[in-house]
Amino acid sequence: MNRQVSPVFLGLVTVMGVSAWGVWADYAANTGVAVFLFVVSAWIVSLCLHEYAHARTALHGGDISVGAKGYLTLNPLKYTHALLSIVLPVVFVIMGGIGLPGGAVFIERDRVRGRLKHSLISAAGPLVNAALALALAAPFLLGLLDGAPIAFRCALAFLAMLQVTAAILNFLPVPGLDGYGVLEPWLSPGARRQMEPFAPFGLLAVFACLWIPEVNAVFWSGIDTVMEALGVSWQEVAYGLEYFRFWEGEPRNVFIPR
């Protein structure tokens, strides 16, 4: 069973660390590019941790095949659907500034016994996103970023928001998302069969719904409320997105209320 951490993952962590330092020290020629590299690499690292949590929980639930498939190495290239696992989530961030993990590891569910274990396997991923959101927001809550470079502070706020949206959206009881995976073991066989054809389209359906103005307004109002509770202002998140979209030009006259 291969559990050695992949060089690909270590490379991503290195890019994340170097780009974070570049943002903090204002070393990069273009701050926005450094923020972009920092956010994208950190986001992919969080996707790896999300899928690792699914695989690790499945291993303890009885599916020992996850080791042979390389899921425990944190290598994103080992995921079943690289397009859904890495490419689409990054595209979602670029297009809409929203964190939405896709499907990834293939769990051999017949090896897992007990409905609770099945639910825990599905819940493990978004719980990691929730934990990362708290970890990223902790410096804001504890006042540890007073005097920190504005670009770094805003990039961290944007990353925290991505984790919040990933946790909330992935817990929706929509076929194809982890929230439905938590609920599915408790449904009747007939209900599961009826929902099964919708699973491949659940992720895209949620993203499409977010383009509906009324749904979008309610969603982002809720996200703002959560972020404020975590000590992160909407201004910091918004400026983080502006820095991230470096091709549109860096934000000017940045003002962060205290």
N, C-alpha and C positions, 0 to 999 in steps of 0.2 A: 504494500500500500504506500503510494507516494504522498508524503506530507511535507516535503521540502518546499520552502517558499520559492516561488518562481523568480528567475532573474528579470522577467518582464514586469512583475509586480514591483520588485526592488527598483527597477528603472523608473517606473511611474512615481514611486515615493521620492526618488532622487530629483526628478524633474519638479515635483511639488515643492520639495524643500528649497531647491535653488531658486525657483521662481518666486517663492514666498520671501526669501531673503532679498531678491531683486526688488520686490515691491516695497519691503520694509526699509531697505537702505537707499531706495530711489536710485539704484545703480543702473537700471535699464535705460536705454536711450528713449524708449517709448513705454511709459508706465502702463498704458492700456494693454500692450502686448504681454507684459509681465503678468498683469492681472488675469488676462485671458489664459495664459499657460498655467498659472497657479490654480485658477478655478476649474479648468478642464481636467487637469491631472488629479486634483483633489477629488473632483466629482467621480472620475473613473476609479480612483482608489476606493471611494465609498461604495461604488457599484460592486467592486470585487469583494468587499467586506460583507455587503448585503447578500451576495450569492454564497459566499463562504458560510455564512450563518445558516442558510438553508441546508447546505450540504453537511455541515457539522452536526446539525440537529437531526438530519436524516440518518447519519452514521450511528448516532446514539439511539435512534429509533429502530434500527435494524437493517438499514440499507447500506451494506458494506461495499456496494459497487461504486459508491461515490469516490472512493480512494483510487480505484483503478482508472476511473475516468479523468483523474487529475483535478477534480473540483476542490480538493483540499490544499492545492498549491497556490491559490489566489491568482492563478494565471487566467486573465480574461479570454485568452485565445482558446481555452479549453471548454468554454461554455457551449451549450448545445446550439443556441441561436445567437451568434456574434452580432448579427444585425440588430436583433431586438434588445440584446443585452448591453451593447456599447454604443453602436452607431446611432440608433434612434434616440436614446436618452440624451446623447450629446447634442443631436439636432434639435430636440425639444428645448434644451437650455438656450441654444443660440437663437431659435425662432421666437420662443415665448418667455424665456427667462423662468422656466419651470422645471422642477426636478421630478421626473417620472421614470423610475426603473422599468425595464422590460423583462420578459421571460428569459430564463437562462438555464439553470441546471435541470437535468432530467432525473427525477427521483423515481426509482422503481417502487412504486407504492405497494405492490403486492408483498414486498418484503417487510413492510411496516405493519405492526399489529396494534390496533387500538385507535379509536377515533381521536382521542386527545393528542396522541403522538402526531397524527396527520395534521391536526390543527396547529400544533406547536411548530412543525416544520414550516408551514406557510407563514406563521406569524413572526418567525425568527428574523426574516429579512427586514421588514419595515420597523421592527423593534430596534434593529441596529441603526436605521436612519433616525429614529427618535432619540436614541442615545447620542448619536453624533450631533444632532441639533442642539441638545442640551450642553454637550461639550464645547461646541463652537460658540454658544450663547453665554457660557459661564464667564468669560472675560468681560463681557458687557455688564452682566449682572453684578460682578464683583468689583467693577470699576478699574480693571487692570489695563484698560486701553486708553486711559487718560494720558494725553500727550503722545499717543501713537500716531504714526503717519496716517493721514486721512485715507489715502488709497488703500492701505492695508486694512484699516478698520472697515472700510466699505466693502472690500473684497470678502472679508470674513463674515460680514453681515449678509452678503449675497449668498455665500456658501451655506450659512445657517438656514436661510430661507429655503434654499434648494432641498435641504434635508427635511425641513418641516413639510414642504409640499409633497416630497416623496413618501414620507410616512403617512400623511393623511390620505393622499390619493391611492396609495397601494393598499390601504386598509378598507377601501370601498368594496362592498360585496358585489362586485361586477365580475362575471366569468372572465377568466384570464388574468385577474389580479389576485394578489395574496389574500385580500379580505374575503374573497369568495372561497379561496382555498381553506381558510379557517372555518368557514361555514359549511362547506360542501360535505364533509364527513357526517354531518348531523342531518342531512337531507335524505329523503327517501330515494331509493334507486330510480324510481320514475322521474322524480324532479331532477336528479343529476343527469339523466339521459336527455331530458328536455333542454337543459342548460348547456350541455356539452358542445353543440354546434356553434355557440356564440363565443366560446373561449378564444379562438384566434383573433377575434375582432374587438375584444373588450378594451384593450389598451388604446387602440385608435379611436374607438367610440368615445371614451372619456376625454381624450384630447380634442376631438371634434366638438364635444359639448361645451368645452371651455371657450370655444370661439363664439358661442351664443352670448350676446351682450349681457342679458339678465343673469345667466348662470355665472358668467365671468365676474360680474360685479359682486355677487354674493360670495363667490369663492374667495376673491382677493380681499374682501372686507373681513372674512373670517381669518385669512392668513395674517392680515395686519394686526388683528386682535391678538393672535397667538404670539406674533413677533414682539409686540409691545409688552406682553406679559413676560417675555424672555429678556426684556431690557434692550431690545434692538428697535430703533426707530425706522419708520418707513422711508425716511430720507436717506438713511445709511444704506438700506437695501437698494433704493432707486439709483443712488450714485454708484453703488457697486455694479449694477447692471450697465450703467453708462460707461464706466471704466472698462468693463468686460467687452463691450461692443466697441473696441478700439477703432474699427473701420469707420465709425460714425463721428470720430473725434472725441477727445477727452472732455469731461465736464468742466465747466468754468464757474468761478464764483461759488465753489462748494461751501455750503453752510450746514453744519451739523449742530442742532440745538442741544443744549445741555439740560 
